[in-house]
Amino acid sequence: MGQTTLETTLDHTRGRITKDGIRIYEEADFAGMRRAGQVAAEILDAVIPLVQPGVTTEALDSFITEEVARRGVTSATIGYKGYAHASCISVNHVVCHGIPGPKTLADGDILNIDVTVIVDGWFGDTSRMYVAGNLGRKAERLIEVTHQALMRGIAAVKPGNTFGDIGYAIQTLVEANRMSVVRDFCGHGLGRVFHAPPNVLHYGRAGAGAVLEEGMFFTIEPMVNLGRPETKVLADDWTAVTRDKSLSAQFEHSVGVTATGCEIFTLSPAGLFHPTWGTAA
């Protein structure tokens, strides 16, 4: 689940904190993040066959809620600031934080499903795109560019680089494809809390921002619009949509900075992170 740039909570667990307020975790903590990330990714794998025209988003969320319970873990979103669901499901021009409901999916709808679970105190946070029925060409291109942007941002994660390098990598790729990066929401630190420093912006200037260090845990989750970047939040205080009603897409991984680069905690066990891959490699 993404956040605005103001919503952070300090993590008071072990490990040191940088001058920018970012916790540096220990090597042993990577195991906890792997477990949490894999459970979240498994749940997103499991929901794939259910995403079809005629299915409601509340039915998808009910399945996800059951999967969370079946695995004996905890949903991080149920009860979070009054939120009542185990997932956010954002359809078409919904940018993020879409609330599951009774509306049925139509042929060609694209949707992001975002799940966060707590496993032994560790938070696993990930989202990916799905397609109901036939995928339109514009939507396919949007999804592809958004996925490329996520992976380009992840490629910039290594000690000595900066958070500005991540944002710059994402922004330049997206804008080269004549699309826009949402600026109202961002990635975030996580670990034993849901949201913590740093704010991980998906745009920026190379070399700017805090320096990456081994042991940092955070999400990268670019939201990309076919039209302009501006968003608005609806009266429910959750659902964010594109102001110009253009399609939006998002992919999210949780990562940890290693000595030589980064580890992705939320890789799809079945190799199905991208909706057009179809089958595991």
BAFI-3210 file (N, C-alpha, C; in Angstrom, 3 decimals, decimal comma, padded with zeros to 6 digits):
// residues 281
n [1|2|3|4|5|6|7|8|9|10|11|12|13|14|15|16|17|18|19|20|21|22|23|24|25|26|27|28|29|30|31|32|33|34|35|36|37|38|39|40|41|42|43|44|45|46|47|48|49|50|51|52|53|54|55|56|57|58|59|60|61|62|63|64|65|66|67|68|69|70|71|72|73|74|75|76|77|78|79|80|81|82|83|84|85|86|87|88|89|90|91|92|93|94|95|96|97|98|99|100|101|102|103|104|105|106|107|108|109|110|111|112|113|114|115|116|117|118|119|120|121|122|123|124|125|126|127|128|129|130|131|132|133|134|135|136|137|138|139|140|141|142|143|144|145|146|147|148|149|150|151|152|153|154|155|156|157|158|159|160|161|162|163|164|165|166|167|168|169|170|171|172|173|174|175|176|177|178|179|180|181|182|183|184|185|186|187|188|189|190|191|192|193|194|195|196|197|198|199|200|201|202|203|204|205|206|207|208|209|210|211|212|213|214|215|216|217|218|219|220|221|222|223|224|225|226|227|228|229|230|231|232|233|234|235|236|237|238|239|240|241|242|243|244|245|246|247|248|249|250|251|252|253|254|255|256|257|258|259|260|261|262|263|264|265|266|267|268|269|270|271|272|273|274|275|276|277|278|279|280|281]
n.u [000,848|000,669|001,708|001,027|003,411|003,679|002,968|004,387|005,844|007,864|010,205|010,864|012,576|015,419|018,764|020,588|019,834|019,837|021,025|018,987|016,786|016,285|015,949|018,524|018,684|019,623|021,614|020,325|017,678|016,774|015,766|013,254|011,871|011,897|010,196|007,726|007,348|007,167|004,818|002,882|003,249|002,566|-000,177|-001,069|-000,443|-002,276|-004,775|-005,029|-006,524|-009,146|-009,670|-011,727|-014,033|-017,192|-016,827|-016,886|-015,101|-015,241|-015,616|-013,133|-011,601|-012,689|-011,800|-009,045|-008,943|-009,663|-007,456|-005,387|-006,158|-006,073|-003,382|-002,517|-001,596|-001,497|-003,580|-002,365|-003,832|-006,531|-008,385|-006,522|-006,258|-009,017|-009,670|-011,310|-010,684|-008,815|-007,308|-006,359|-008,028|-007,690|-009,179|-008,854|-009,044|-008,530|-006,041|-004,765|-005,442|-008,055|-011,286|-012,579|-015,661|-019,166|-019,273|-019,016|-016,344|-015,507|-015,040|-011,755|-011,043|-008,476|-006,604|-005,136|-003,989|-003,358|-001,632|-000,866|000,763|001,315|003,858|005,073|005,665|006,849|006,444|005,052|004,735|003,153|002,198|000,445|-000,406|-003,467|-005,591|-008,869|-010,291|-009,934|-007,043|-006,558|-004,717|-003,580|-003,756|-002,152|000,366|000,702|000,812|003,135|005,142|004,979|005,761|008,380|009,401|009,332|011,244|013,473|013,840|014,437|016,841|018,521|019,089|021,510|024,267|025,565|024,406|021,611|018,325|017,226|018,338|016,833|014,233|014,776|015,519|013,103|011,321|012,478|012,302|009,522|008,540|009,859|008,344|006,077|004,230|003,044|004,318|002,844|002,759|001,662|001,634|003,754|006,513|007,758|009,532|009,702|009,289|009,316|007,223|004,448|004,547|007,317|010,125|012,264|010,499|009,853|010,253|008,968|010,025|012,515|015,825|018,937|021,396|020,424|018,935|018,713|021,454|021,788|022,087|023,450|021,115|018,850|015,307|012,581|009,713|009,239|007,103|005,901|003,361|001,757|000,437|-001,582|-002,337|-002,236|-000,367|-001,846|-003,897|-006,924|-008,564|-011,340|-014,630|-014,735|-012,388|-010,281|-010,032|-008,057|-007,991|-007,283|-007,236|-007,881|-009,216|-007,772|-006,238|-004,537|-001,674|000,125|002,938|004,427|007,165|008,709|011,872|015,283|018,317|021,402|024,878|025,905|023,856|020,506|017,915|014,942|012,067|009,517|009,076|007,216|006,316|005,476|006,366|004,705|004,343|003,863|001,039|000,845|002,613|001,724|002,483|004,661|008,190]
n.v [-001,192|002,116|005,443|008,841|011,517|012,300|010,482|008,632|006,255|005,842|003,205|001,277|-000,879|-003,151|-002,281|000,341|003,863|006,088|009,492|010,524|009,376|006,753|003,323|000,942|-002,318|-005,571|-008,365|-010,792|-010,058|-010,051|-012,559|-012,662|-010,723|-011,945|-014,153|-012,890|-011,391|-013,420|-014,776|-012,805|-012,533|-015,099|-015,108|-013,201|-014,570|-016,690|-015,549|-015,069|-016,805|-016,067|-013,543|-012,303|-011,230|-010,156|-010,881|-009,644|-007,027|-007,200|-009,906|-010,882|-009,760|-011,091|-013,691|-013,250|-012,512|-014,948|-016,470|-015,246|-015,915|-018,709|-019,206|-018,552|-016,020|-012,411|-009,800|-006,676|-004,499|-004,634|-002,908|-000,889|002,429|002,449|001,034|-001,661|-003,997|-006,754|-006,175|-003,691|-002,729|-001,526|-000,190|000,427|003,770|004,270|005,103|004,231|002,533|001,629|000,643|-002,536|-003,713|-004,053|-003,764|-005,189|-006,638|-005,674|-006,816|-006,345|-004,611|-003,275|-003,910|-003,154|-005,077|-004,916|-006,116|-006,532|-008,294|-009,515|-011,318|-013,138|-010,709|-009,214|-007,144|-007,762|-006,388|-005,856|-005,315|-005,834|-005,850|-006,890|-008,395|-008,357|-010,483|-009,582|-007,804|-004,454|-002,507|000,013|-000,135|-002,370|-001,404|000,597|-000,967|-002,447|-000,445|000,545|-001,673|-001,972|000,428|000,036|-002,053|-000,755|001,169|-000,513|-001,555|000,531|000,394|000,190|000,155|003,377|004,660|006,977|007,845|009,608|008,730|006,439|007,487|009,143|007,279|005,935|008,036|009,134|007,010|006,594|009,091|009,274|007,558|008,983|009,117|009,648|010,137|009,517|011,842|012,241|010,112|007,639|005,275|003,536|003,121|000,024|-002,824|-003,957|-002,341|-000,839|001,532|003,581|005,881|005,732|008,218|007,072|008,422|008,447|009,916|012,354|013,763|012,742|011,616|013,050|013,323|010,935|008,728|005,398|002,540|-000,606|-002,848|-001,308|-001,339|-001,134|-000,108|-000,029|001,440|002,433|004,498|004,944|007,024|007,135|009,597|012,836|013,583|014,300|013,644|012,854|012,430|010,522|010,941|008,934|009,010|007,333|006,207|006,952|008,690|009,294|012,644|013,367|011,187|009,260|006,051|004,175|002,538|000,252|-001,260|-003,085|-003,814|-005,079|-004,398|-005,073|-003,500|-004,772|-005,814|-005,581|-004,765|-005,240|-007,139|-008,627|-009,029|-009,882|-011,480|-013,259|-016,531|-018,302|-017,130|-015,178|-012,422|-010,398|-009,590|-010,504|-012,555|-015,140|-018,001|-019,787|-019,352]
n.w [000,000|-000,942|000,105|001,153|001,051|003,665|005,576|007,824|010,090|012,885|013,319|015,984|016,448|016,613|015,425|013,726|013,147|010,450|009,772|008,305|009,349|008,659|009,163|009,622|009,002|010,333|009,153|009,768|009,734|007,151|006,554|007,811|006,317|003,842|004,260|004,835|002,494|000,568|001,295|000,802|-001,981|-002,842|-002,318|-004,153|-006,480|-006,239|-006,644|-009,333|-011,251|-010,691|-011,618|-013,744|-016,336|-015,089|-012,457|-009,125|-007,397|-004,647|-004,310|-005,077|-003,033|-000,833|-001,312|-001,039|001,647|002,821|002,003|003,417|006,046|005,876|005,682|008,154|008,842|009,251|008,064|007,095|006,405|007,163|009,414|009,469|009,956|009,928|007,651|005,933|004,575|003,097|000,949|-001,480|-004,370|-007,459|-010,191|-013,628|-014,105|-011,494|-009,302|-006,916|-003,776|-004,114|-003,075|-002,432|-003,864|-004,921|-007,681|-010,917|-012,823|-016,141|-019,532|-020,585|-018,563|-016,520|-013,561|-010,423|-007,765|-004,401|-001,686|001,728|004,226|007,569|008,930|011,462|012,685|010,672|007,789|004,668|001,564|-001,461|-004,891|-007,987|-011,529|-013,116|-015,607|-016,806|-018,941|-022,355|-023,342|-024,046|-026,506|-025,761|-022,977|-022,558|-023,324|-021,384|-019,038|-019,573|-019,709|-017,107|-015,589|-016,564|-015,593|-012,805|-012,599|-013,622|-011,658|-009,473|-010,371|-009,862|-007,228|-004,938|-002,616|-001,974|-004,149|-004,553|-003,238|-004,983|-007,383|-007,871|-008,289|-010,488|-012,455|-012,859|-013,595|-015,962|-017,786|-017,938|-018,860|-021,287|-022,715|-023,102|-021,040|-017,644|-014,313|-011,208|-008,577|-006,115|-004,383|-002,864|-002,508|000,444|003,553|005,334|007,516|010,526|010,906|009,150|007,556|007,213|007,473|004,578|002,496|-000,666|-003,543|-006,883|-008,870|-009,686|-009,068|-010,281|-008,027|-005,895|-002,594|000,190|000,871|-000,230|001,838|002,868|004,265|004,391|004,133|001,924|-000,072|-003,614|-005,842|-008,408|-009,773|-012,754|-015,251|-018,211|-019,065|-017,699|-014,625|-012,357|-009,484|-007,632|-004,492|-003,635|-002,073|-000,173|001,157|000,608|-002,067|-004,790|-007,815|-011,331|-012,380|-014,968|-015,843|-017,181|-017,914|-015,363|-013,964|-011,818|-010,246|-007,563|-005,494|-002,521|-001,195|-000,176|000,615|-000,340|000,038|-002,507|-004,177|-004,489|-002,823|-003,882|-002,127|-002,720|-004,970|-007,459|-006,721|-008,705|-010,983|-012,139|-012,049|-013,885|-015,873|-018,529|-018,833|-018,385|-018,043|-015,837|-016,094]
ca.u [000,000|001,443|001,382|001,409|004,760|003,680|002,527|005,434|005,887|009,193|010,355|011,695|013,214|016,878|019,459|020,817|019,042|020,685|020,684|017,741|015,708|016,045|016,510|019,417|018,421|020,734|021,573|019,333|016,333|016,389|014,978|011,890|011,267|011,679|009,001|006,546|007,197|006,745|003,404|002,098|003,336|001,784|-001,595|-001,341|-000,458|-003,464|-005,991|-005,009|-007,617|-010,439|-009,842|-012,455|-015,225|-018,349|-016,471|-016,833|-013,856|-015,420|-015,405|-011,680|-011,104|-013,099|-010,860|-007,761|-009,118|-009,609|-006,079|-004,625|-006,514|-005,624|-001,936|-002,250|-000,902|-002,381|-003,680|-001,932|-004,736|-007,802|-008,284|-005,539|-006,954|-010,418|-009,882|-012,004|-010,457|-007,480|-006,618|-006,838|-008,208|-007,806|-009,597|-008,807|-008,505|-008,202|-004,574|-004,405|-006,328|-009,424|-011,979|-013,375|-017,091|-020,052|-019,218|-018,394|-015,331|-015,914|-013,992|-010,764|-010,644|-007,186|-006,706|-004,025|-004,349|-002,297|-001,791|000,192|000,545|002,280|004,296|006,032|006,020|007,425|005,441|005,298|003,863|003,380|001,017|000,708|-001,522|-004,256|-006,462|-010,105|-010,613|-009,022|-006,235|-006,451|-003,340|-003,098|-003,579|-000,993|001,573|000,807|001,266|004,525|006,005|004,978|006,614|009,763|009,803|009,652|012,508|014,542|014,092|015,115|018,219|019,304|019,261|022,774|024,915|026,265|023,431|020,689|016,907|016,994|018,693|015,694|013,184|015,212|015,460|011,695|010,721|012,989|011,751|008,090|008,306|010,321|007,240|004,966|003,304|003,387|004,491|002,059|003,612|000,936|001,832|005,136|006,916|008,000|010,233|008,895|010,069|008,390|006,097|003,871|005,100|008,406|011,061|012,119|009,576|010,533|009,603|009,150|010,542|013,566|017,079|020,041|022,346|019,752|018,291|019,514|022,305|021,385|023,029|023,073|020,240|017,603|014,152|011,561|008,978|009,238|005,763|005,501|002,032|001,977|-000,802|-001,524|-002,524|-001,494|-000,064|-002,647|-004,881|-007,794|-009,079|-012,788|-015,254|-014,512|-011,088|-009,307|-009,857|-007,393|-008,238|-006,676|-008,146|-008,330|-009,876|-006,918|-005,867|-003,376|-001,158|001,114|003,555|005,143|007,977|009,467|013,269|016,278|019,624|022,459|026,229|026,230|022,698|019,315|017,140|013,506|011,430|008,140|009,019|006,158|006,840|005,127|006,856|003,521|004,206|003,366|-000,173|000,935|003,580|000,871|002,947|005,985|009,326]
ca.v [000,000|003,347|006,450|010,195|011,778|012,750|009,421|007,683|005,869|005,384|001,793|001,284|-002,172|-003,137|-001,729|001,782|004,763|007,084|010,889|010,800|008,687|005,464|002,226|-000,022|-003,625|-006,498|-009,452|-011,794|-009,552|-010,333|-013,801|-012,318|-010,023|-012,935|-014,936|-012,043|-011,057|-014,580|-015,049|-011,820|-012,868|-016,327|-014,745|-012,553|-015,655|-017,530|-014,848|-014,881|-017,430|-015,490|-012,232|-012,537|-010,392|-010,611|-011,068|-008,386|-006,825|-007,681|-011,360|-011,064|-009,453|-012,174|-014,786|-012,862|-012,599|-016,366|-016,929|-014,745|-016,738|-020,088|-019,256|-018,261|-014,744|-011,289|-008,715|-005,386|-003,417|-004,698|-002,117|000,186|003,714|002,181|000,284|-002,893|-005,051|-007,363|-005,733|-002,547|-003,154|-000,266|-000,569|001,387|005,101|004,359|005,078|003,377|002,489|001,320|-000,172|-003,608|-003,469|-004,926|-003,551|-006,309|-006,339|-005,780|-007,275|-005,331|-003,849|-003,556|-003,630|-003,410|-005,649|-004,588|-006,915|-006,478|-009,230|-009,507|-012,681|-013,105|-009,326|-008,558|-006,717|-008,046|-005,457|-005,987|-005,205|-006,084|-005,628|-008,008|-008,041|-009,130|-010,722|-009,174|-006,636|-003,466|-002,170|001,119|-000,643|-003,259|-000,572|001,222|-001,988|-002,793|000,669|000,622|-002,751|-001,605|001,508|-000,580|-002,783|000,235|001,726|-001,531|-001,672|001,642|000,187|-000,387|001,075|004,502|005,412|007,742|007,670|010,383|007,894|005,557|008,290|009,604|006,138|005,683|009,180|009,307|005,963|006,826|010,273|008,961|006,845|009,937|008,883|010,495|009,508|010,111|012,449|012,401|008,925|007,195|004,109|003,810|002,135|-000,948|-003,835|-004,351|-001,412|-000,781|002,689|004,210|006,532|006,992|008,337|006,663|009,117|007,800|010,948|013,036|014,168|011,812|012,064|013,771|012,514|010,127|007,707|004,027|001,749|-001,999|-003,043|-000,542|-002,042|-000,191|-000,470|000,801|001,133|003,526|004,619|005,589|007,376|007,392|011,025|013,717|012,933|014,761|012,728|013,375|011,399|010,599|011,256|007,859|009,313|006,311|005,954|008,000|008,514|010,291|013,776|013,417|009,899|008,380|004,795|004,188|001,214|000,236|-002,490|-002,819|-004,818|-004,733|-004,744|-004,775|-003,173|-005,717|-005,271|-005,367|-004,347|-005,380|-008,369|-008,426|-009,951|-010,196|-012,123|-014,249|-017,899|-018,972|-016,352|-014,594|-011,053|-009,572|-010,288|-011,097|-013,647|-016,307|-019,207|-019,672|-019,637]
ca.w [000,000|-001,012|001,098|000,813|001,518|005,054|006,480|008,195|011,495|013,254|013,664|017,192|016,648|016,674|014,266|013,872|012,320|009,793|010,040|007,593|010,035|008,012|009,943|008,988|009,594|010,410|008,159|010,168|009,487|005,770|006,528|008,153|005,191|002,776|004,577|004,686|001,083|-000,203|001,567|000,048|-003,408|-003,058|-002,343|-005,441|-007,471|-006,079|-007,082|-010,786|-012,011|-010,360|-012,252|-014,988|-016,488|-014,342|-011,054|-008,379|-006,652|-003,282|-004,328|-005,082|-001,694|000,070|-001,538|-000,449|003,098|003,150|001,818|004,560|007,206|005,650|005,907|009,555|008,985|009,547|007,092|007,638|006,004|007,891|010,622|009,322|009,809|009,670|006,409|006,317|003,587|003,063|-000,266|-002,251|-005,758|-008,184|-011,544|-014,736|-013,804|-010,070|-009,188|-005,779|-002,610|-004,482|-002,079|-003,036|-003,775|-005,687|-009,125|-011,615|-013,818|-017,539|-020,434|-020,876|-017,379|-015,885|-012,139|-009,519|-006,466|-003,445|-000,470|002,734|005,322|008,666|009,218|012,578|012,976|009,500|006,822|003,252|000,839|-002,903|-005,752|-009,398|-012,436|-013,633|-016,729|-016,930|-020,345|-023,417|-023,007|-025,108|-026,855|-024,936|-021,623|-022,575|-023,352|-020,067|-018,094|-019,880|-019,310|-015,644|-015,099|-016,892|-014,687|-011,518|-012,672|-013,795|-010,332|-008,669|-010,854|-009,315|-005,787|-004,466|-001,691|-002,591|-004,938|-003,732|-003,557|-006,193|-008,529|-008,121|-008,898|-011,813|-013,376|-013,164|-014,290|-017,319|-018,643|-018,136|-019,686|-022,636|-023,352|-023,190|-019,946|-016,498|-013,002|-010,130|-007,562|-004,854|-003,556|-002,992|-001,757|001,857|004,348|006,080|008,238|011,593|010,830|007,813|006,859|007,952|006,557|003,830|001,382|-001,903|-004,647|-008,179|-009,765|-008,952|-009,692|-010,021|-007,020|-004,813|-001,563|001,107|000,256|000,072|002,625|003,100|005,412|004,259|003,565|001,473|-001,277|-004,826|-006,339|-009,292|-010,369|-014,043|-015,932|-019,651|-019,253|-016,807|-013,342|-011,229|-008,916|-006,580|-003,601|-003,605|-000,786|000,806|001,779|000,250|-003,497|-005,570|-009,247|-012,205|-012,578|-016,359|-016,113|-017,976|-017,281|-014,482|-013,623|-010,743|-009,754|-006,311|-004,804|-001,322|-001,442|000,834|000,044|000,012|-000,114|-003,923|-004,958|-003,649|-002,860|-003,991|-001,187|-003,116|-006,277|-007,629|-006,710|-009,957|-012,118|-012,767|-011,558|-014,983|-016,310|-019,866|-018,880|-018,608|-017,371|-015,226|-016,973]
c.u [000,880|001,006|001,604|002,781|004,823|003,408|003,646|005,383|007,285|009,162|011,340|012,311|014,727|017,472|019,615|019,928|019,967|020,243|019,396|016,554|015,390|016,716|017,395|019,227|019,661|020,545|020,498|017,909|015,856|015,505|013,516|011,170|011,021|010,390|007,736|006,292|006,705|005,291|002,522|002,090|002,546|000,294|-001,953|-001,276|-001,788|-004,724|-006,100|-006,200|-008,981|-010,706|-010,415|-013,595|-016,413|-018,100|-016,441|-015,497|-014,017|-015,275|-013,912|-011,113|-011,495|-012,172|-009,515|-007,831|-009,032|-008,190|-005,180|-004,882|-005,980|-004,141|-001,548|-001,466|-001,943|-002,402|-003,253|-002,930|-006,075|-007,633|-007,291|-006,274|-008,416|-010,711|-010,382|-011,691|-009,009|-006,696|-007,145|-006,920|-008,586|-008,002|-009,509|-008,223|-008,292|-006,703|-004,135|-005,505|-007,800|-010,047|-012,776|-014,866|-017,874|-019,992|-018,464|-017,358|-015,897|-014,741|-013,045|-010,361|-009,242|-007,289|-005,411|-004,583|-003,140|-002,589|-000,595|-000,170|001,632|002,582|005,386|006,549|006,587|006,340|005,897|004,278|004,167|002,079|001,433|-000,555|-002,152|-005,131|-007,684|-010,434|-009,526|-008,332|-006,126|-005,012|-002,781|-002,843|-002,360|000,308|001,782|001,348|002,739|005,481|006,087|005,850|008,082|010,275|010,152|011,016|013,688|014,872|014,832|016,575|019,122|019,594|020,577|023,438|025,695|025,411|022,484|019,240|016,524|017,336|017,539|014,585|013,527|015,108|014,028|011,113|011,186|012,441|010,279|007,852|008,832|009,259|005,952|003,839|003,758|003,459|003,645|003,000|002,955|001,105|003,225|005,333|007,362|008,884|009,251|009,837|009,156|007,285|005,669|004,509|006,132|009,252|011,905|010,858|010,349|009,770|009,930|009,506|011,663|014,804|018,179|021,004|021,726|019,219|019,272|020,294|021,847|022,490|022,521|022,221|018,994|016,532|013,124|010,825|009,316|007,949|005,245|004,072|002,189|000,631|-000,582|-001,655|-001,651|-001,301|-001,009|-003,686|-005,832|-008,303|-010,589|-013,318|-015,078|-013,188|-010,017|-009,004|-009,241|-007,559|-007,470|-007,690|-008,693|-008,987|-009,059|-006,594|-004,612|-002,964|-000,099|001,642|004,356|005,915|008,508|010,892|014,124|017,620|020,665|023,816|026,539|025,059|021,463|018,716|015,668|012,826|010,112|008,048|007,895|006,746|006,587|005,637|005,761|003,284|003,602|002,174|-000,094|001,946|002,880|001,270|004,325|007,058|009,913]
c.v [001,238|004,333|007,826|010,449|012,216|011,635|008,426|007,426|005,367|003,927|001,709|-000,086|-002,006|-002,587|-000,229|002,568|005,822|008,493|011,304|010,055|007,309|004,363|001,346|-001,353|-004,515|-007,645|-010,480|-011,360|-009,815|-011,584|-013,522|-011,628|-010,970|-013,713|-014,114|-011,716|-012,227|-014,939|-014,077|-012,147|-014,131|-016,015|-014,070|-013,554|-016,401|-016,875|-014,759|-015,530|-016,792|-014,174|-012,437|-011,530|-011,002|-010,839|-009,707|-008,260|-007,263|-009,201|-011,665|-010,812|-010,530|-013,372|-014,478|-012,948|-014,047|-016,922|-016,466|-015,625|-018,158|-020,238|-018,912|-016,993|-013,655|-010,310|-007,410|-004,277|-003,453|-003,986|-000,979|001,491|003,524|001,407|-001,121|-004,093|-005,541|-006,963|-004,377|-003,016|-001,932|-000,549|000,638|002,740|005,313|004,148|004,130|003,450|002,320|000,362|-001,266|-003,373|-004,357|-004,751|-004,702|-005,828|-006,547|-006,278|-006,124|-004,466|-004,260|-003,166|-003,954|-003,987|-005,528|-005,324|-006,699|-007,422|-009,062|-010,961|-012,615|-011,696|-008,547|-008,285|-007,035|-007,298|-005,550|-005,762|-005,474|-005,871|-006,947|-007,485|-008,951|-009,284|-010,247|-007,854|-005,709|-003,028|-001,037|000,661|-001,556|-002,467|000,114|000,238|-002,316|-001,697|000,760|-000,475|-002,454|-000,532|000,967|-001,249|-001,852|000,891|000,754|-001,676|-000,568|001,473|-000,526|000,617|002,156|005,293|006,151|007,412|008,507|009,608|006,956|006,333|008,750|008,481|005,864|006,798|009,293|008,250|006,237|007,997|010,101|008,213|007,674|009,597|009,715|009,679|010,251|010,619|012,519|011,228|008,380|005,857|004,516|002,746|001,212|-001,942|-004,421|-003,320|-001,329|000,329|003,365|005,011|005,479|007,020|008,020|007,275|008,429|008,796|011,636|013,308|013,193|012,422|012,780|012,787|011,716|009,061|006,321|003,305|000,324|-002,103|-002,181|-001,409|-000,999|-000,746|000,494|000,444|002,222|003,379|005,472|005,812|007,537|008,875|011,832|013,071|013,278|013,719|013,497|012,192|011,598|010,783|010,159|008,008|008,256|006,312|007,151|007,693|009,560|011,406|013,807|012,112|008,976|007,114|004,963|002,754|001,347|-001,169|-002,136|-004,046|-004,231|-005,238|-004,431|-004,518|-004,160|-005,065|-004,897|-004,847|-004,403|-006,761|-007,998|-009,472|-010,517|-010,773|-013,157|-015,651|-018,635|-018,225|-015,616|-013,155|-010,125|-010,280|-010,931|-012,224|-014,993|-017,564|-018,987|-020,037|-020,992]
c.w [000,000|000,052|000,495|001,410|002,979|006,053|006,744|009,690|011,808|013,682|014,828|017,482|016,588|015,377|014,419|012,914|011,742|010,170|009,333|008,207|009,476|008,817|009,066|009,711|009,531|009,417|008,489|009,852|008,062|005,695|006,843|007,006|004,013|003,028|004,347|003,216|000,256|000,058|000,789|-001,438|-003,738|-003,152|-003,663|-006,593|-007,443|-006,642|-008,605|-011,500|-011,776|-011,082|-013,646|-015,109|-015,739|-012,866|-010,365|-007,649|-005,195|-003,206|-004,338|-003,684|-000,692|-000,069|-000,886|001,069|003,569|003,025|002,959|005,787|007,072|005,935|007,343|009,779|009,196|008,388|007,752|007,363|006,734|009,234|010,544|009,008|009,412|008,398|006,757|005,439|003,612|001,826|-000,681|-003,698|-006,577|-009,669|-012,492|-014,333|-012,310|-009,916|-008,083|-004,728|-002,991|-003,488|-002,783|-002,832|-004,726|-007,203|-009,804|-012,621|-015,212|-018,373|-020,767|-019,710|-016,940|-014,420|-011,429|-008,235|-005,552|-002,139|000,451|003,870|006,371|009,020|010,290|012,841|011,808|008,462|005,399|002,420|-000,654|-003,654|-007,184|-010,210|-012,887|-014,765|-016,705|-018,413|-021,284|-023,080|-024,209|-025,322|-026,006|-023,511|-021,532|-022,545|-021,997|-019,043|-018,321|-019,427|-017,788|-015,038|-015,375|-015,932|-013,304|-011,566|-012,904|-012,457|-009,435|-009,081|-010,309|-007,833|-005,516|-003,540|-002,436|-003,551|-003,994|-004,097|-004,774|-007,451|-008,891|-008,838|-010,300|-012,838|-013,806|-014,018|-015,729|-018,265|-018,958|-019,086|-021,104|-023,437|-023,364|-022,214|-018,755|-015,210|-011,973|-009,044|-006,183|-003,898|-003,826|-002,300|-000,361|002,471|005,033|006,737|009,283|011,789|009,370|006,982|007,744|006,977|005,844|002,985|000,109|-003,079|-005,964|-009,277|-008,997|-009,772|-009,305|-009,013|-005,840|-003,773|-000,731|000,345|000,713|000,832|002,757|004,353|005,392|003,609|003,139|000,263|-002,407|-005,539|-007,279|-009,796|-011,625|-014,727|-017,428|-019,943|-018,318|-015,428|-012,205|-010,801|-007,998|-005,770|-003,468|-002,181|000,255|001,549|001,520|-001,253|-004,198|-007,052|-010,040|-012,447|-014,003|-016,810|-017,023|-017,194|-016,440|-014,180|-012,538|-010,533|-008,506|-005,853|-003,509|-001,517|-000,220|000,170|000,575|-000,205|-001,558|-004,756|-004,092|-003,811|-002,950|-003,117|-001,716|-004,532|-006,316|-007,620|-008,023|-011,184|-012,863|-012,336|-012,607|-015,622|-017,692|-019,951|-019,001|-017,870|-016,807|-016,228|-016,653]
res [m|g|q|t|t|l|e|t|t|l|d|h|t|r|g|r|i|t|k|d|g|i|r|i|y|e|e|a|d|f|a|g|m|r|r|a|g|q|v|a|a|e|i|l|d|a|v|i|p|l|v|q|p|g|v|t|t|e|a|l|d|s|f|i|t|e|e|v|a|r|r|g|v|t|s|a|t|i|g|y|k|g|y|a|h|a|s|c|i|s|v|n|h|v|v|c|h|g|i|p|g|p|k|t|l|a|d|g|d|i|l|n|i|d|v|t|v|i|v|d|g|w|f|g|d|t|s|r|m|y|v|a|g|n|l|g|r|k|a|e|r|l|i|e|v|t|h|q|a|l|m|r|g|i|a|a|v|k|p|g|n|t|f|g|d|i|g|y|a|i|q|t|l|v|e|a|n|r|m|s|v|v|r|d|f|c|g|h|g|l|g|r|v|f|h|a|p|p|n|v|l|h|y|g|r|a|g|a|g|a|v|l|e|e|g|m|f|f|t|i|e|p|m|v|n|l|g|r|p|e|t|k|v|l|a|d|d|w|t|a|v|t|r|d|k|s|l|s|a|q|f|e|h|s|v|g|v|t|a|t|g|c|e|i|f|t|l|s|p|a|g|l|f|h|p|t|w|g|t|a|a]
***
